[in-house]
Amino acid sequence: MHRKDGEHPLGDIGQLALLGVFLVVWVGDSFFLRISTFLSDMVSVYIRLVLLSLALVIAAYLAGSGHVVVSPEGRAAGVVSTGAFRYVRHPLYLASILTYLGLAMTTASLFSLVISAGIAVFYNYIAGYEEDVLKAKYGEEYSRYRERTGKWLPVIRGTGGCTGARE
C-alpha cells in the first residue's frame, strides 16, 4: 500500500469509506426512507439551497487553492502559507466537511448531519496526525505558521493581537 509522505496511513481509505457511508445514508434517508428529514418541512428549500451554494462555493475555493499540496508539479519545498493556507491549515479537509454539511442541510437529513459530524471528527484526527509530522519535518517554521493560522477557522487579528480561535 503506497502512502504519501506525511499523511495518516488510514487517511485515504478512511475518507473513501466515510464517503460511501455518507452517500448511502444521505441518499437512503433523503430520497427514499425520509425518516429524519422532517425539518425539511420547516425550512424553505430556497434557504437550504442558498446554504448549499454557499458551502459549495467556499469548498471550491478551498479545494482549488489547497490542491497545490497534492499536485506534484506545484508542490512547494517548505511550509505552504499561500492561497487558502493563509487562512486555515487544512483547506482540503475543510472543503470536504463543508460539502458533506451542505448536502446534509439541503435535504435536512439529521442522520446525514450526524454522519457529517463523525466525518469531521475523523478529519480532525488525521489532521492532528499530519500536523505532528509537519512539526517534526519543518520545526519552528511550522510552529510559526500554526500561530498565524487557524486549524479549521481563520484567525481574526485585531489591533491588540489574536482574537480568533486557533482550533
CNS distance restraints for C-alpha pairs under 8 A (distance, minus, plus):
assign (resid   3 and name CA) (resid   7 and name CA) 7.02 0.50 0.50
assign (resid   3 and name CA) (resid   9 and name CA) 6.37 0.50 0.50
assign (resid   6 and name CA) (resid 130 and name CA) 5.82 0.50 0.50
assign (resid   6 and name CA) (resid 133 and name CA) 5.79 0.50 0.50
assign (resid   6 and name CA) (resid 134 and name CA) 7.07 0.50 0.50
assign (resid   7 and name CA) (resid  11 and name CA) 6.66 0.50 0.50
assign (resid   7 and name CA) (resid 126 and name CA) 7.69 0.50 0.50
assign (resid   7 and name CA) (resid 129 and name CA) 7.71 0.50 0.50
assign (resid   7 and name CA) (resid 130 and name CA) 5.74 0.50 0.50
assign (resid   8 and name CA) (resid 126 and name CA) 5.85 0.50 0.50
assign (resid   8 and name CA) (resid 129 and name CA) 6.39 0.50 0.50
assign (resid   8 and name CA) (resid 130 and name CA) 6.51 0.50 0.50
assign (resid  10 and name CA) (resid  14 and name CA) 5.60 0.50 0.50
assign (resid  11 and name CA) (resid  15 and name CA) 6.06 0.50 0.50
assign (resid  11 and name CA) (resid 126 and name CA) 6.46 0.50 0.50
assign (resid  12 and name CA) (resid  16 and name CA) 6.30 0.50 0.50
assign (resid  13 and name CA) (resid  17 and name CA) 6.06 0.50 0.50
assign (resid  14 and name CA) (resid  18 and name CA) 6.05 0.50 0.50
assign (resid  15 and name CA) (resid  19 and name CA) 6.03 0.50 0.50
assign (resid  16 and name CA) (resid  20 and name CA) 6.26 0.50 0.50
assign (resid  17 and name CA) (resid  21 and name CA) 6.29 0.50 0.50
assign (resid  18 and name CA) (resid  22 and name CA) 5.95 0.50 0.50
assign (resid  18 and name CA) (resid 119 and name CA) 6.70 0.50 0.50
assign (resid  19 and name CA) (resid  23 and name CA) 6.09 0.50 0.50
assign (resid  20 and name CA) (resid  24 and name CA) 6.19 0.50 0.50
assign (resid  21 and name CA) (resid  25 and name CA) 6.16 0.50 0.50
assign (resid  21 and name CA) (resid 115 and name CA) 7.98 0.50 0.50
assign (resid  22 and name CA) (resid  26 and name CA) 5.79 0.50 0.50
assign (resid  22 and name CA) (resid 100 and name CA) 7.94 0.50 0.50
assign (resid  22 and name CA) (resid 112 and name CA) 6.50 0.50 0.50
assign (resid  22 and name CA) (resid 115 and name CA) 6.25 0.50 0.50
assign (resid  22 and name CA) (resid 116 and name CA) 7.38 0.50 0.50
assign (resid  23 and name CA) (resid  27 and name CA) 5.79 0.50 0.50
assign (resid  24 and name CA) (resid  28 and name CA) 5.75 0.50 0.50
assign (resid  25 and name CA) (resid  29 and name CA) 5.76 0.50 0.50
assign (resid  25 and name CA) (resid 111 and name CA) 7.02 0.50 0.50
assign (resid  25 and name CA) (resid 112 and name CA) 6.22 0.50 0.50
assign (resid  26 and name CA) (resid  30 and name CA) 5.57 0.50 0.50
assign (resid  26 and name CA) (resid  31 and name CA) 7.96 0.50 0.50
assign (resid  26 and name CA) (resid 104 and name CA) 6.89 0.50 0.50
assign (resid  26 and name CA) (resid 109 and name CA) 6.88 0.50 0.50
assign (resid  26 and name CA) (resid 111 and name CA) 7.46 0.50 0.50
assign (resid  26 and name CA) (resid 112 and name CA) 5.34 0.50 0.50
assign (resid  27 and name CA) (resid  31 and name CA) 5.58 0.50 0.50
assign (resid  27 and name CA) (resid  32 and name CA) 7.20 0.50 0.50
assign (resid  28 and name CA) (resid  32 and name CA) 5.24 0.50 0.50
assign (resid  28 and name CA) (resid  33 and name CA) 5.93 0.50 0.50
assign (resid  28 and name CA) (resid  34 and name CA) 7.63 0.50 0.50
assign (resid  29 and name CA) (resid  33 and name CA) 4.86 0.50 0.50
assign (resid  29 and name CA) (resid  34 and name CA) 4.72 0.50 0.50
assign (resid  29 and name CA) (resid  35 and name CA) 6.05 0.50 0.50
assign (resid  29 and name CA) (resid  36 and name CA) 6.80 0.50 0.50
assign (resid  29 and name CA) (resid  37 and name CA) 7.27 0.50 0.50
assign (resid  29 and name CA) (resid 109 and name CA) 6.65 0.50 0.50
assign (resid  29 and name CA) (resid 111 and name CA) 7.42 0.50 0.50
assign (resid  29 and name CA) (resid 112 and name CA) 7.95 0.50 0.50
assign (resid  30 and name CA) (resid  34 and name CA) 5.31 0.50 0.50
assign (resid  30 and name CA) (resid  37 and name CA) 6.50 0.50 0.50
assign (resid  30 and name CA) (resid 107 and name CA) 5.86 0.50 0.50
assign (resid  30 and name CA) (resid 108 and name CA) 7.79 0.50 0.50
assign (resid  30 and name CA) (resid 109 and name CA) 6.04 0.50 0.50
assign (resid  34 and name CA) (resid  38 and name CA) 7.53 0.50 0.50
assign (resid  34 and name CA) (resid 109 and name CA) 7.84 0.50 0.50
assign (resid  36 and name CA) (resid 108 and name CA) 7.72 0.50 0.50
assign (resid  36 and name CA) (resid 109 and name CA) 5.37 0.50 0.50
assign (resid  36 and name CA) (resid 110 and name CA) 5.25 0.50 0.50
assign (resid  36 and name CA) (resid 111 and name CA) 6.17 0.50 0.50
assign (resid  37 and name CA) (resid 107 and name CA) 6.61 0.50 0.50
assign (resid  37 and name CA) (resid 108 and name CA) 5.16 0.50 0.50
assign (resid  37 and name CA) (resid 109 and name CA) 4.53 0.50 0.50
assign (resid  37 and name CA) (resid 110 and name CA) 6.39 0.50 0.50
assign (resid  38 and name CA) (resid  42 and name CA) 7.71 0.50 0.50
assign (resid  38 and name CA) (resid 108 and name CA) 7.45 0.50 0.50
assign (resid  38 and name CA) (resid 109 and name CA) 7.94 0.50 0.50
assign (resid  39 and name CA) (resid  43 and name CA) 6.56 0.50 0.50
assign (resid  39 and name CA) (resid 108 and name CA) 5.86 0.50 0.50
assign (resid  39 and name CA) (resid 109 and name CA) 7.89 0.50 0.50
assign (resid  40 and name CA) (resid  44 and name CA) 7.22 0.50 0.50
assign (resid  40 and name CA) (resid  45 and name CA) 7.41 0.50 0.50
assign (resid  40 and name CA) (resid 107 and name CA) 6.30 0.50 0.50
assign (resid  40 and name CA) (resid 108 and name CA) 5.20 0.50 0.50
assign (resid  40 and name CA) (resid 109 and name CA) 7.98 0.50 0.50
assign (resid  43 and name CA) (resid  47 and name CA) 6.91 0.50 0.50
assign (resid  43 and name CA) (resid  48 and name CA) 7.14 0.50 0.50
assign (resid  44 and name CA) (resid  48 and name CA) 6.48 0.50 0.50
assign (resid  45 and name CA) (resid  49 and name CA) 6.04 0.50 0.50
assign (resid  45 and name CA) (resid 106 and name CA) 7.41 0.50 0.50
assign (resid  46 and name CA) (resid  50 and name CA) 6.14 0.50 0.50
assign (resid  47 and name CA) (resid  51 and name CA) 6.26 0.50 0.50
assign (resid  48 and name CA) (resid  52 and name CA) 6.22 0.50 0.50
assign (resid  48 and name CA) (resid 105 and name CA) 6.26 0.50 0.50
assign (resid  48 and name CA) (resid 106 and name CA) 4.82 0.50 0.50
assign (resid  48 and name CA) (resid 107 and name CA) 7.58 0.50 0.50
assign (resid  49 and name CA) (resid  53 and name CA) 6.03 0.50 0.50
assign (resid  49 and name CA) (resid 106 and name CA) 5.98 0.50 0.50
assign (resid  50 and name CA) (resid  54 and name CA) 6.10 0.50 0.50
assign (resid  51 and name CA) (resid  55 and name CA) 6.12 0.50 0.50
assign (resid  51 and name CA) (resid 102 and name CA) 6.53 0.50 0.50
assign (resid  51 and name CA) (resid 105 and name CA) 7.46 0.50 0.50
assign (resid  51 and name CA) (resid 106 and name CA) 7.43 0.50 0.50
assign (resid  52 and name CA) (resid  56 and name CA) 6.05 0.50 0.50
assign (resid  52 and name CA) (resid  99 and name CA) 7.90 0.50 0.50
assign (resid  52 and name CA) (resid 102 and name CA) 4.43 0.50 0.50
assign (resid  52 and name CA) (resid 103 and name CA) 6.47 0.50 0.50
assign (resid  52 and name CA) (resid 105 and name CA) 7.11 0.50 0.50
assign (resid  52 and name CA) (resid 106 and name CA) 6.11 0.50 0.50
assign (resid  53 and name CA) (resid  57 and name CA) 6.04 0.50 0.50
assign (resid  53 and name CA) (resid 102 and name CA) 7.76 0.50 0.50
assign (resid  54 and name CA) (resid  58 and name CA) 6.25 0.50 0.50
assign (resid  55 and name CA) (resid  59 and name CA) 5.98 0.50 0.50
assign (resid  55 and name CA) (resid  98 and name CA) 5.51 0.50 0.50
assign (resid  55 and name CA) (resid  99 and name CA) 6.29 0.50 0.50
assign (resid  55 and name CA) (resid 101 and name CA) 7.77 0.50 0.50
assign (resid  55 and name CA) (resid 102 and name CA) 5.58 0.50 0.50
assign (resid  56 and name CA) (resid  60 and name CA) 5.90 0.50 0.50
assign (resid  56 and name CA) (resid  98 and name CA) 7.11 0.50 0.50
assign (resid  56 and name CA) (resid  99 and name CA) 6.02 0.50 0.50
assign (resid  56 and name CA) (resid 102 and name CA) 7.10 0.50 0.50
assign (resid  57 and name CA) (resid  61 and name CA) 6.38 0.50 0.50
assign (resid  58 and name CA) (resid  62 and name CA) 6.20 0.50 0.50
assign (resid  58 and name CA) (resid  95 and name CA) 7.22 0.50 0.50
assign (resid  58 and name CA) (resid  98 and name CA) 7.90 0.50 0.50
assign (resid  59 and name CA) (resid  63 and name CA) 5.95 0.50 0.50
assign (resid  59 and name CA) (resid  94 and name CA) 7.25 0.50 0.50
assign (resid  59 and name CA) (resid  95 and name CA) 4.04 0.50 0.50
assign (resid  59 and name CA) (resid  96 and name CA) 6.98 0.50 0.50
assign (resid  59 and name CA) (resid  98 and name CA) 6.14 0.50 0.50
assign (resid  59 and name CA) (resid  99 and name CA) 6.55 0.50 0.50
assign (resid  60 and name CA) (resid  64 and name CA) 5.85 0.50 0.50
assign (resid  60 and name CA) (resid  95 and name CA) 6.96 0.50 0.50
assign (resid  61 and name CA) (resid  65 and name CA) 5.87 0.50 0.50
assign (resid  61 and name CA) (resid  84 and name CA) 7.55 0.50 0.50
assign (resid  62 and name CA) (resid  66 and name CA) 5.61 0.50 0.50
assign (resid  62 and name CA) (resid  84 and name CA) 5.65 0.50 0.50
assign (resid  62 and name CA) (resid  91 and name CA) 5.04 0.50 0.50
assign (resid  62 and name CA) (resid  92 and name CA) 6.12 0.50 0.50
assign (resid  62 and name CA) (resid  94 and name CA) 7.45 0.50 0.50
assign (resid  62 and name CA) (resid  95 and name CA) 5.69 0.50 0.50
assign (resid  63 and name CA) (resid  67 and name CA) 5.74 0.50 0.50
assign (resid  63 and name CA) (resid  91 and name CA) 6.44 0.50 0.50
assign (resid  63 and name CA) (resid  92 and name CA) 5.05 0.50 0.50
assign (resid  63 and name CA) (resid  95 and name CA) 5.84 0.50 0.50
assign (resid  65 and name CA) (resid  83 and name CA) 5.43 0.50 0.50
assign (resid  65 and name CA) (resid  84 and name CA) 5.56 0.50 0.50
assign (resid  65 and name CA) (resid  85 and name CA) 7.97 0.50 0.50
assign (resid  66 and name CA) (resid  83 and name CA) 6.98 0.50 0.50
assign (resid  66 and name CA) (resid  84 and name CA) 5.93 0.50 0.50
assign (resid  66 and name CA) (resid  85 and name CA) 6.76 0.50 0.50
assign (resid  66 and name CA) (resid  91 and name CA) 5.68 0.50 0.50
assign (resid  66 and name CA) (resid  92 and name CA) 5.79 0.50 0.50
assign (resid  67 and name CA) (resid  71 and name CA) 6.25 0.50 0.50
assign (resid  67 and name CA) (resid  92 and name CA) 7.15 0.50 0.50
assign (resid  68 and name CA) (resid  72 and name CA) 7.97 0.50 0.50
assign (resid  68 and name CA) (resid  74 and name CA) 5.40 0.50 0.50
assign (resid  68 and name CA) (resid  75 and name CA) 5.62 0.50 0.50
assign (resid  68 and name CA) (resid  76 and name CA) 7.87 0.50 0.50
assign (resid  69 and name CA) (resid  74 and name CA) 7.28 0.50 0.50
assign (resid  69 and name CA) (resid  75 and name CA) 5.29 0.50 0.50
assign (resid  69 and name CA) (resid  76 and name CA) 7.39 0.50 0.50
assign (resid  69 and name CA) (resid  80 and name CA) 7.66 0.50 0.50
assign (resid  70 and name CA) (resid  75 and name CA) 6.91 0.50 0.50
assign (resid  71 and name CA) (resid  75 and name CA) 5.88 0.50 0.50
assign (resid  76 and name CA) (resid  80 and name CA) 6.57 0.50 0.50
assign (resid  78 and name CA) (resid 138 and name CA) 7.36 0.50 0.50
assign (resid  79 and name CA) (resid 138 and name CA) 7.25 0.50 0.50
assign (resid  79 and name CA) (resid 141 and name CA) 7.11 0.50 0.50
assign (resid  79 and name CA) (resid 142 and name CA) 6.43 0.50 0.50
assign (resid  79 and name CA) (resid 145 and name CA) 7.82 0.50 0.50
assign (resid  80 and name CA) (resid  85 and name CA) 6.54 0.50 0.50
assign (resid  81 and name CA) (resid  85 and name CA) 4.80 0.50 0.50
assign (resid  81 and name CA) (resid  86 and name CA) 5.02 0.50 0.50
assign (resid  81 and name CA) (resid 145 and name CA) 7.32 0.50 0.50
assign (resid  82 and name CA) (resid  86 and name CA) 5.11 0.50 0.50
assign (resid  83 and name CA) (resid  87 and name CA) 7.96 0.50 0.50
assign (resid  84 and name CA) (resid  88 and name CA) 6.42 0.50 0.50
assign (resid  84 and name CA) (resid  91 and name CA) 6.18 0.50 0.50
assign (resid  85 and name CA) (resid  89 and name CA) 5.49 0.50 0.50
assign (resid  85 and name CA) (resid  90 and name CA) 7.24 0.50 0.50
assign (resid  85 and name CA) (resid  91 and name CA) 6.63 0.50 0.50
assign (resid  85 and name CA) (resid 149 and name CA) 7.87 0.50 0.50
assign (resid  86 and name CA) (resid 149 and name CA) 6.61 0.50 0.50
assign (resid  87 and name CA) (resid 149 and name CA) 5.57 0.50 0.50
assign (resid  87 and name CA) (resid 150 and name CA) 6.54 0.50 0.50
assign (resid  87 and name CA) (resid 153 and name CA) 7.34 0.50 0.50
assign (resid  87 and name CA) (resid 154 and name CA) 4.75 0.50 0.50
assign (resid  87 and name CA) (resid 155 and name CA) 6.96 0.50 0.50
assign (resid  88 and name CA) (resid 149 and name CA) 5.51 0.50 0.50
assign (resid  88 and name CA) (resid 150 and name CA) 4.92 0.50 0.50
assign (resid  88 and name CA) (resid 151 and name CA) 5.35 0.50 0.50
assign (resid  88 and name CA) (resid 152 and name CA) 5.62 0.50 0.50
assign (resid  88 and name CA) (resid 153 and name CA) 6.04 0.50 0.50
assign (resid  88 and name CA) (resid 154 and name CA) 5.54 0.50 0.50
assign (resid  89 and name CA) (resid 146 and name CA) 7.52 0.50 0.50
assign (resid  89 and name CA) (resid 149 and name CA) 6.46 0.50 0.50
assign (resid  89 and name CA) (resid 150 and name CA) 6.26 0.50 0.50
assign (resid  89 and name CA) (resid 151 and name CA) 4.96 0.50 0.50
assign (resid  89 and name CA) (resid 152 and name CA) 6.88 0.50 0.50
assign (resid  90 and name CA) (resid  94 and name CA) 6.12 0.50 0.50
assign (resid  90 and name CA) (resid 127 and name CA) 7.14 0.50 0.50
assign (resid  90 and name CA) (resid 151 and name CA) 6.38 0.50 0.50
assign (resid  90 and name CA) (resid 152 and name CA) 6.68 0.50 0.50
assign (resid  91 and name CA) (resid  95 and name CA) 5.95 0.50 0.50
assign (resid  91 and name CA) (resid 152 and name CA) 7.82 0.50 0.50
assign (resid  92 and name CA) (resid  96 and name CA) 6.46 0.50 0.50
assign (resid  93 and name CA) (resid  97 and name CA) 6.30 0.50 0.50
assign (resid  93 and name CA) (resid 123 and name CA) 6.46 0.50 0.50
assign (resid  94 and name CA) (resid  98 and name CA) 6.09 0.50 0.50
assign (resid  94 and name CA) (resid 152 and name CA) 6.70 0.50 0.50
assign (resid  95 and name CA) (resid  99 and name CA) 6.22 0.50 0.50
assign (resid  96 and name CA) (resid 100 and name CA) 6.32 0.50 0.50
assign (resid  97 and name CA) (resid 101 and name CA) 6.17 0.50 0.50
assign (resid  97 and name CA) (resid 116 and name CA) 7.04 0.50 0.50
assign (resid  97 and name CA) (resid 119 and name CA) 7.27 0.50 0.50
assign (resid  97 and name CA) (resid 120 and name CA) 6.18 0.50 0.50
assign (resid  98 and name CA) (resid 102 and name CA) 5.89 0.50 0.50
assign (resid  99 and name CA) (resid 103 and name CA) 6.20 0.50 0.50
assign (resid 100 and name CA) (resid 104 and name CA) 6.16 0.50 0.50
assign (resid 100 and name CA) (resid 116 and name CA) 5.92 0.50 0.50
assign (resid 101 and name CA) (resid 105 and name CA) 5.97 0.50 0.50
assign (resid 101 and name CA) (resid 113 and name CA) 6.58 0.50 0.50
assign (resid 101 and name CA) (resid 116 and name CA) 6.18 0.50 0.50
assign (resid 102 and name CA) (resid 106 and name CA) 6.09 0.50 0.50
assign (resid 103 and name CA) (resid 107 and name CA) 6.85 0.50 0.50
assign (resid 104 and name CA) (resid 108 and name CA) 5.74 0.50 0.50
assign (resid 104 and name CA) (resid 109 and name CA) 5.50 0.50 0.50
assign (resid 104 and name CA) (resid 110 and name CA) 7.42 0.50 0.50
assign (resid 104 and name CA) (resid 112 and name CA) 5.33 0.50 0.50
assign (resid 104 and name CA) (resid 113 and name CA) 5.58 0.50 0.50
assign (resid 104 and name CA) (resid 116 and name CA) 7.74 0.50 0.50
assign (resid 105 and name CA) (resid 109 and name CA) 6.75 0.50 0.50
assign (resid 105 and name CA) (resid 113 and name CA) 7.42 0.50 0.50
assign (resid 109 and name CA) (resid 113 and name CA) 6.36 0.50 0.50
assign (resid 110 and name CA) (resid 114 and name CA) 6.26 0.50 0.50
assign (resid 111 and name CA) (resid 115 and name CA) 6.35 0.50 0.50
assign (resid 112 and name CA) (resid 116 and name CA) 6.01 0.50 0.50
assign (resid 113 and name CA) (resid 117 and name CA) 6.22 0.50 0.50
assign (resid 114 and name CA) (resid 118 and name CA) 6.41 0.50 0.50
assign (resid 115 and name CA) (resid 119 and name CA) 6.19 0.50 0.50
assign (resid 116 and name CA) (resid 120 and name CA) 6.18 0.50 0.50
assign (resid 117 and name CA) (resid 121 and name CA) 6.36 0.50 0.50
assign (resid 118 and name CA) (resid 122 and name CA) 6.33 0.50 0.50
assign (resid 119 and name CA) (resid 123 and name CA) 6.20 0.50 0.50
assign (resid 120 and name CA) (resid 124 and name CA) 6.10 0.50 0.50
assign (resid 121 and name CA) (resid 125 and name CA) 6.23 0.50 0.50
assign (resid 122 and name CA) (resid 126 and name CA) 6.37 0.50 0.50
assign (resid 123 and name CA) (resid 127 and name CA) 5.86 0.50 0.50
assign (resid 124 and name CA) (resid 128 and name CA) 6.09 0.50 0.50
assign (resid 125 and name CA) (resid 129 and name CA) 6.47 0.50 0.50
assign (resid 126 and name CA) (resid 130 and name CA) 6.20 0.50 0.50
assign (resid 127 and name CA) (resid 131 and name CA) 6.07 0.50 0.50
assign (resid 128 and name CA) (resid 132 and name CA) 6.38 0.50 0.50
assign (resid 129 and name CA) (resid 133 and name CA) 6.54 0.50 0.50
assign (resid 130 and name CA) (resid 134 and name CA) 6.16 0.50 0.50
assign (resid 131 and name CA) (resid 135 and name CA) 6.01 0.50 0.50
assign (resid 132 and name CA) (resid 136 and name CA) 6.23 0.50 0.50
assign (resid 133 and name CA) (resid 137 and name CA) 6.14 0.50 0.50
assign (resid 134 and name CA) (resid 138 and name CA) 5.79 0.50 0.50
assign (resid 134 and name CA) (resid 139 and name CA) 7.52 0.50 0.50
assign (resid 134 and name CA) (resid 142 and name CA) 6.71 0.50 0.50
assign (resid 135 and name CA) (resid 139 and name CA) 4.89 0.50 0.50
assign (resid 135 and name CA) (resid 140 and name CA) 7.52 0.50 0.50
assign (resid 135 and name CA) (resid 142 and name CA) 5.63 0.50 0.50
assign (resid 135 and name CA) (resid 143 and name CA) 6.65 0.50 0.50
assign (resid 138 and name CA) (resid 142 and name CA) 5.51 0.50 0.50
assign (resid 139 and name CA) (resid 143 and name CA) 6.38 0.50 0.50
assign (resid 140 and name CA) (resid 144 and name CA) 6.04 0.50 0.50
assign (resid 141 and name CA) (resid 145 and name CA) 6.34 0.50 0.50
assign (resid 142 and name CA) (resid 146 and name CA) 6.12 0.50 0.50
assign (resid 143 and name CA) (resid 147 and name CA) 6.39 0.50 0.50
assign (resid 144 and name CA) (resid 148 and name CA) 6.52 0.50 0.50
assign (resid 145 and name CA) (resid 149 and name CA) 6.30 0.50 0.50
assign (resid 146 and name CA) (resid 150 and name CA) 7.01 0.50 0.50
assign (resid 146 and name CA) (resid 151 and name CA) 7.74 0.50 0.50
assign (resid 147 and name CA) (resid 166 and name CA) 7.67 0.50 0.50
assign (resid 148 and name CA) (resid 155 and name CA) 7.11 0.50 0.50
assign (resid 149 and name CA) (resid 154 and name CA) 6.22 0.50 0.50
assign (resid 149 and name CA) (resid 155 and name CA) 5.62 0.50 0.50
assign (resid 149 and name CA) (resid 166 and name CA) 6.71 0.50 0.50
assign (resid 150 and name CA) (resid 154 and name CA) 4.93 0.50 0.50
assign (resid 150 and name CA) (resid 155 and name CA) 5.22 0.50 0.50
assign (resid 150 and name CA) (resid 165 and name CA) 6.69 0.50 0.50
assign (resid 150 and name CA) (resid 166 and name CA) 4.17 0.50 0.50
assign (resid 150 and name CA) (resid 167 and name CA) 5.77 0.50 0.50
assign (resid 151 and name CA) (resid 166 and name CA) 5.82 0.50 0.50
assign (resid 151 and name CA) (resid 167 and name CA) 4.86 0.50 0.50
assign (resid 152 and name CA) (resid 166 and name CA) 7.60 0.50 0.50
assign (resid 152 and name CA) (resid 167 and name CA) 5.98 0.50 0.50
assign (resid 153 and name CA) (resid 165 and name CA) 7.20 0.50 0.50
assign (resid 153 and name CA) (resid 166 and name CA) 7.11 0.50 0.50
assign (resid 153 and name CA) (resid 167 and name CA) 6.99 0.50 0.50
assign (resid 154 and name CA) (resid 164 and name CA) 7.38 0.50 0.50
assign (resid 154 and name CA) (resid 165 and name CA) 7.76 0.50 0.50
assign (resid 154 and name CA) (resid 166 and name CA) 7.62 0.50 0.50
assign (resid 155 and name CA) (resid 162 and name CA) 7.06 0.50 0.50
assign (resid 155 and name CA) (resid 163 and name CA) 7.23 0.50 0.50
assign (resid 155 and name CA) (resid 164 and name CA) 4.63 0.50 0.50
assign (resid 155 and name CA) (resid 165 and name CA) 6.02 0.50 0.50
assign (resid 155 and name CA) (resid 166 and name CA) 6.26 0.50 0.50
assign (resid 156 and name CA) (resid 162 and name CA) 6.32 0.50 0.50
assign (resid 156 and name CA) (resid 163 and name CA) 5.68 0.50 0.50
assign (resid 156 and name CA) (resid 164 and name CA) 4.66 0.50 0.50
assign (resid 156 and name CA) (resid 165 and name CA) 7.87 0.50 0.50
assign (resid 157 and name CA) (resid 161 and name CA) 5.63 0.50 0.50
assign (resid 157 and name CA) (resid 162 and name CA) 4.47 0.50 0.50
assign (resid 157 and name CA) (resid 163 and name CA) 5.48 0.50 0.50
assign (resid 157 and name CA) (resid 164 and name CA) 6.67 0.50 0.50
assign (resid 158 and name CA) (resid 162 and name CA) 6.18 0.50 0.50
assign (resid 158 and name CA) (resid 163 and name CA) 6.27 0.50 0.50
